[in-house]
Amino acid sequence: MPGLTILSISRRAGMNTLSLSDGSELSLPHSLFLKCPWRTGSAISPDAFHAWVAENEYSSALERAGHSLSAKNRSEKEMKETLLRAGYSELCTLRVIDRLRKLGYLDDSVYASSFARQRSSLGYGENRIRQELRMKGIPEEEVQAAIGELSGDVQNETIRKAAEKAARGKDLSSFKDRQRVKAALARRGFDFESIDAVLAEMAGAMDEDYE
């Protein structure tokens, strides 16, 4: 289709759209657009455009993935969502993920273990961590393995600190205050059995202080 000209170029949600003189449009990811030879007023052939994108999309997506990983570790699902949101095709995205997996830059098992330890250190319980890992697309087997790596002593210390913080300014002998503390701890992902145990321990320590 000869004789087409780019009349305007717009950008939205990470994509650049080239509006052509025949009323049609061509789109590509912004990071890929920055490397392309076309600008407003340029002559363009759709066939040449698609051939150029096919030739350059993979290297651009791989570079984008590298920048993304340098800023933050990601699960495979998160990386896929990042690349698709940036406008890369699903075929290209899956090819990049496969490459990163083979290079060791994407490993859901390692990611899950690291994420679980980090969230535990920030005062979250197993239920919350398990839910978040599932939302990140981590396979169930690897979710359970990551949770299993958290030591009981660490989790006991985590819930104790979280309980002390939640109970600050509260009277644990008051049913209403106690329920509020329990609800706060449940929201952070601790199971009710552990919550009851730590609150009983805290209440016992308070009784000893009064003796």
C-alpha positions as a Markdown table, in Angstrom:
| # | Residue | x | y | z |
|---|---|---|---|---|
| 1 | Met | 0.0 | 0.0 | 0.0 |
| 2 | Pro | 2.2 | 2.8 | -1.3 |
| 3 | Gly | 1.9 | 6.5 | -0.7 |
| 4 | Leu | 0.9 | 6.5 | 3.0 |
| 5 | Thr | 2.0 | 9.2 | 5.4 |
| 6 | Ile | 2.0 | 9.4 | 9.2 |
| 7 | Leu | -0.3 | 12.4 | 10.0 |
| 8 | Ser | 0.0 | 12.2 | 13.8 |
| 9 | Ile | 1.5 | 10.1 | 16.6 |
| 10 | Ser | -0.3 | 9.7 | 20.0 |
| 11 | Arg | 0.7 | 7.9 | 23.1 |
| 12 | Arg | -1.5 | 6.2 | 25.6 |
| 13 | Ala | -0.9 | 3.5 | 28.3 |
| 14 | Gly | 2.6 | 2.7 | 27.1 |
| 15 | Met | 1.6 | 2.4 | 23.4 |
| 16 | Asn | 2.2 | 4.8 | 20.5 |
| 17 | Thr | -0.4 | 4.9 | 17.7 |
| 18 | Leu | 0.6 | 6.1 | 14.3 |
| 19 | Ser | -2.4 | 7.7 | 12.4 |
| 20 | Leu | -2.0 | 7.3 | 8.7 |
| 21 | Ser | -3.2 | 9.3 | 5.7 |
| 22 | Asp | -5.8 | 6.6 | 4.7 |
| 23 | Gly | -7.4 | 6.7 | 8.1 |
| 24 | Ser | -5.8 | 3.5 | 9.4 |
| 25 | Glu | -3.6 | 3.2 | 12.5 |
| 26 | Leu | -0.6 | 1.3 | 13.4 |
| 27 | Ser | 0.5 | 0.7 | 17.1 |
| 28 | Leu | 3.6 | -0.4 | 18.9 |
| 29 | Pro | 5.0 | -0.3 | 22.4 |
| 30 | His | 6.6 | 3.1 | 23.4 |
| 31 | Ser | 10.0 | 1.6 | 24.1 |
| 32 | Leu | 10.0 | 0.1 | 20.6 |
| 33 | Phe | 8.7 | 3.3 | 19.1 |
| 34 | Leu | 11.7 | 5.2 | 20.4 |
| 35 | Lys | 13.9 | 3.0 | 18.2 |
| 36 | Cys | 11.8 | 3.0 | 15.1 |
| 37 | Pro | 12.7 | 5.2 | 12.0 |
| 38 | Trp | 9.2 | 6.8 | 11.6 |
| 39 | Arg | 7.9 | 10.1 | 12.9 |
| 40 | Thr | 5.1 | 12.5 | 12.0 |
| 41 | Gly | 5.3 | 13.3 | 8.3 |
| 42 | Ser | 7.2 | 10.1 | 7.4 |
| 43 | Ala | 6.2 | 7.9 | 4.5 |
| 44 | Ile | 5.3 | 4.5 | 5.7 |
| 45 | Ser | 4.4 | 1.1 | 4.3 |
| 46 | Pro | 2.3 | -1.2 | 6.7 |
| 47 | Asp | 4.2 | -4.2 | 5.4 |
| 48 | Ala | 7.5 | -2.6 | 6.2 |
| 49 | Phe | 6.2 | -1.5 | 9.6 |
| 50 | His | 5.1 | -5.1 | 10.6 |
| 51 | Ala | 8.4 | -6.5 | 9.3 |
| 52 | Trp | 10.4 | -4.0 | 11.4 |
| 53 | Val | 8.3 | -4.8 | 14.5 |
| 54 | Ala | 8.8 | -8.5 | 14.1 |
| 55 | Glu | 12.5 | -8.1 | 13.7 |
| 56 | Asn | 13.0 | -5.7 | 16.7 |
| 57 | Glu | 10.2 | -6.6 | 19.2 |
| 58 | Tyr | 12.0 | -9.5 | 21.0 |
| 59 | Ser | 15.2 | -7.5 | 21.7 |
| 60 | Ser | 13.2 | -4.5 | 22.9 |
| 61 | Ala | 11.0 | -6.7 | 25.2 |
| 62 | Leu | 14.1 | -8.5 | 26.6 |
| 63 | Glu | 15.6 | -5.1 | 27.4 |
| 64 | Arg | 12.4 | -3.9 | 29.0 |
| 65 | Ala | 12.3 | -7.1 | 31.1 |
| 66 | Gly | 15.9 | -6.5 | 32.2 |
| 67 | His | 15.1 | -3.0 | 33.3 |
| 68 | Ser | 12.0 | -4.3 | 35.2 |
| 69 | Leu | 14.0 | -6.9 | 37.0 |
| 70 | Ser | 16.7 | -4.5 | 38.0 |
| 71 | Ala | 14.1 | -2.4 | 39.8 |
| 72 | Lys | 12.3 | -5.3 | 41.5 |
| 73 | Asn | 12.2 | -9.1 | 41.5 |
| 74 | Arg | 9.1 | -10.5 | 39.8 |
| 75 | Ser | 7.2 | -13.7 | 39.4 |
| 76 | Glu | 6.7 | -15.1 | 35.9 |
| 77 | Lys | 3.1 | -14.0 | 36.0 |
| 78 | Glu | 4.1 | -10.4 | 37.0 |
| 79 | Met | 6.7 | -10.3 | 34.2 |
| 80 | Lys | 4.1 | -11.5 | 31.7 |
| 81 | Glu | 1.6 | -8.8 | 32.9 |
| 82 | Thr | 4.4 | -6.2 | 32.7 |
| 83 | Leu | 5.3 | -7.0 | 29.1 |
| 84 | Leu | 1.8 | -7.4 | 27.9 |
| 85 | Arg | 0.8 | -4.1 | 29.5 |
| 86 | Ala | 3.7 | -2.5 | 27.7 |
| 87 | Gly | 2.2 | -3.6 | 24.4 |
| 88 | Tyr | 4.4 | -6.5 | 23.5 |
| 89 | Ser | 2.7 | -9.5 | 21.8 |
| 90 | Glu | 1.9 | -12.6 | 23.8 |
| 91 | Leu | 4.1 | -14.7 | 21.6 |
| 92 | Cys | 7.1 | -12.4 | 22.1 |
| 93 | Thr | 6.3 | -12.1 | 25.8 |
| 94 | Leu | 6.3 | -15.9 | 26.3 |
| 95 | Arg | 9.6 | -16.1 | 24.4 |
| 96 | Val | 11.2 | -13.6 | 26.7 |
| 97 | Ile | 9.9 | -15.3 | 29.8 |
| 98 | Asp | 11.3 | -18.6 | 28.5 |
| 99 | Arg | 14.7 | -17.0 | 27.9 |
| 100 | Leu | 14.8 | -15.4 | 31.3 |
| 101 | Arg | 13.8 | -18.6 | 33.0 |
| 102 | Lys | 16.7 | -20.5 | 31.2 |
| 103 | Leu | 19.1 | -17.8 | 32.2 |
| 104 | Gly | 18.0 | -18.0 | 35.9 |
| 105 | Tyr | 16.6 | -14.5 | 36.1 |
| 106 | Leu | 13.0 | -15.8 | 36.6 |
| 107 | Asp | 12.5 | -18.5 | 39.1 |
| 108 | Asp | 9.2 | -18.7 | 40.9 |
| 109 | Ser | 10.6 | -21.1 | 43.6 |
| 110 | Val | 13.4 | -18.7 | 44.6 |
| 111 | Tyr | 11.0 | -15.7 | 44.3 |
| 112 | Ala | 8.4 | -17.3 | 46.5 |
| 113 | Ser | 11.0 | -18.2 | 49.2 |
| 114 | Ser | 12.4 | -14.6 | 49.2 |
| 115 | Phe | 9.0 | -13.0 | 49.2 |
| 116 | Ala | 7.8 | -15.2 | 52.1 |
| 117 | Arg | 10.8 | -14.3 | 54.3 |
| 118 | Gln | 10.4 | -10.6 | 53.5 |
| 119 | Arg | 6.7 | -10.4 | 54.2 |
| 120 | Ser | 7.2 | -12.4 | 57.4 |
| 121 | Ser | 9.9 | -9.9 | 58.5 |
| 122 | Leu | 7.4 | -7.1 | 57.9 |
| 123 | Gly | 4.9 | -8.6 | 60.3 |
| 124 | Tyr | 2.6 | -10.7 | 58.1 |
| 125 | Gly | 1.4 | -14.2 | 58.9 |
| 126 | Glu | 1.3 | -17.4 | 56.8 |
| 127 | Asn | -2.3 | -17.0 | 55.6 |
| 128 | Arg | -1.6 | -13.5 | 54.2 |
| 129 | Ile | 1.7 | -14.5 | 52.6 |
| 130 | Arg | 0.1 | -17.6 | 51.1 |
| 131 | Gln | -2.7 | -15.5 | 49.5 |
| 132 | Glu | -0.3 | -13.0 | 48.1 |
| 133 | Leu | 1.9 | -15.6 | 46.5 |
| 134 | Arg | -1.1 | -17.2 | 44.9 |
| 135 | Met | -2.2 | -13.8 | 43.5 |
| 136 | Lys | 1.3 | -13.5 | 42.0 |
| 137 | Gly | 0.7 | -16.7 | 40.1 |
| 138 | Ile | 3.1 | -18.9 | 42.1 |
| 139 | Pro | 2.2 | -22.6 | 41.7 |
| 140 | Glu | 0.6 | -24.2 | 44.8 |
| 141 | Glu | 3.5 | -26.6 | 45.4 |
| 142 | Glu | 6.0 | -23.8 | 45.5 |
| 143 | Val | 3.7 | -21.7 | 47.7 |
| 144 | Gln | 3.5 | -24.4 | 50.3 |
| 145 | Ala | 7.3 | -25.0 | 50.1 |
| 146 | Ala | 8.0 | -21.3 | 50.7 |
| 147 | Ile | 5.6 | -21.2 | 53.7 |
| 148 | Gly | 7.2 | -24.4 | 55.0 |
| 149 | Glu | 10.6 | -22.7 | 55.0 |
| 150 | Leu | 9.5 | -20.1 | 57.6 |
| 151 | Ser | 10.7 | -21.4 | 60.9 |
| 152 | Gly | 8.2 | -21.7 | 63.8 |
| 153 | Asp | 10.4 | -19.5 | 66.0 |
| 154 | Val | 10.4 | -16.7 | 63.4 |
| 155 | Gln | 6.7 | -16.8 | 63.0 |
| 156 | Asn | 6.1 | -16.9 | 66.8 |
| 157 | Glu | 8.3 | -13.8 | 67.1 |
| 158 | Thr | 6.5 | -12.2 | 64.2 |
| 159 | Ile | 3.0 | -12.6 | 65.7 |
| 160 | Arg | 4.2 | -11.5 | 69.1 |
| 161 | Lys | 5.6 | -8.2 | 67.7 |
| 162 | Ala | 2.5 | -7.7 | 65.6 |
| 163 | Ala | 0.2 | -8.4 | 68.6 |
| 164 | Glu | 2.1 | -6.0 | 70.8 |
| 165 | Lys | 1.7 | -3.3 | 68.2 |
| 166 | Ala | -2.0 | -4.0 | 67.6 |
| 167 | Ala | -2.6 | -4.1 | 71.4 |
| 168 | Arg | -0.9 | -0.7 | 72.0 |
| 169 | Gly | -3.3 | 1.5 | 73.9 |
| 170 | Lys | -5.9 | -1.3 | 74.2 |
| 171 | Asp | -7.1 | -3.2 | 77.3 |
| 172 | Leu | -6.9 | -6.9 | 76.6 |
| 173 | Ser | -9.3 | -7.6 | 79.5 |
| 174 | Ser | -11.9 | -5.8 | 77.6 |
| 175 | Phe | -13.9 | -8.0 | 75.2 |
| 176 | Lys | -14.3 | -5.2 | 72.6 |
| 177 | Asp | -10.6 | -4.3 | 72.6 |
| 178 | Arg | -9.5 | -7.9 | 72.5 |
| 179 | Gln | -11.8 | -8.6 | 69.5 |
| 180 | Arg | -10.3 | -5.5 | 67.7 |
| 181 | Val | -6.8 | -6.8 | 68.3 |
| 182 | Lys | -7.8 | -10.3 | 67.0 |
| 183 | Ala | -9.3 | -8.8 | 63.9 |
| 184 | Ala | -6.2 | -6.7 | 63.2 |
| 185 | Leu | -4.0 | -9.8 | 63.5 |
| 186 | Ala | -6.3 | -11.9 | 61.3 |
| 187 | Arg | -6.1 | -9.2 | 58.6 |
| 188 | Arg | -2.3 | -9.6 | 58.7 |
| 189 | Gly | -2.7 | -13.3 | 58.0 |
| 190 | Phe | -2.3 | -15.0 | 61.4 |
| 191 | Asp | -4.6 | -17.9 | 62.2 |
| 192 | Phe | -6.9 | -17.7 | 65.1 |
| 193 | Glu | -5.3 | -20.5 | 67.1 |
| 194 | Ser | -2.0 | -18.6 | 67.0 |
| 195 | Ile | -3.7 | -15.3 | 67.8 |
| 196 | Asp | -5.5 | -16.8 | 70.8 |
| 197 | Ala | -2.3 | -18.3 | 72.1 |
| 198 | Val | -0.2 | -15.1 | 71.9 |
| 199 | Leu | -3.0 | -13.0 | 73.4 |
| 200 | Ala | -3.3 | -15.5 | 76.3 |
| 201 | Glu | 0.4 | -15.2 | 76.8 |
| 202 | Met | 0.3 | -11.4 | 76.8 |
| 203 | Ala | -2.7 | -11.4 | 79.2 |
| 204 | Gly | -0.8 | -13.8 | 81.5 |
| 205 | Ala | 2.2 | -11.5 | 81.5 |
| 206 | Met | 0.1 | -8.5 | 82.4 |
| 207 | Asp | -1.5 | -10.4 | 85.3 |
| 208 | Glu | 2.0 | -11.2 | 86.6 |
| 209 | Asp | 2.9 | -7.5 | 86.4 |
| 210 | Tyr | 0.0 | -6.6 | 88.6 |
| 211 | Glu | 0.9 | -9.2 | 91.3 |
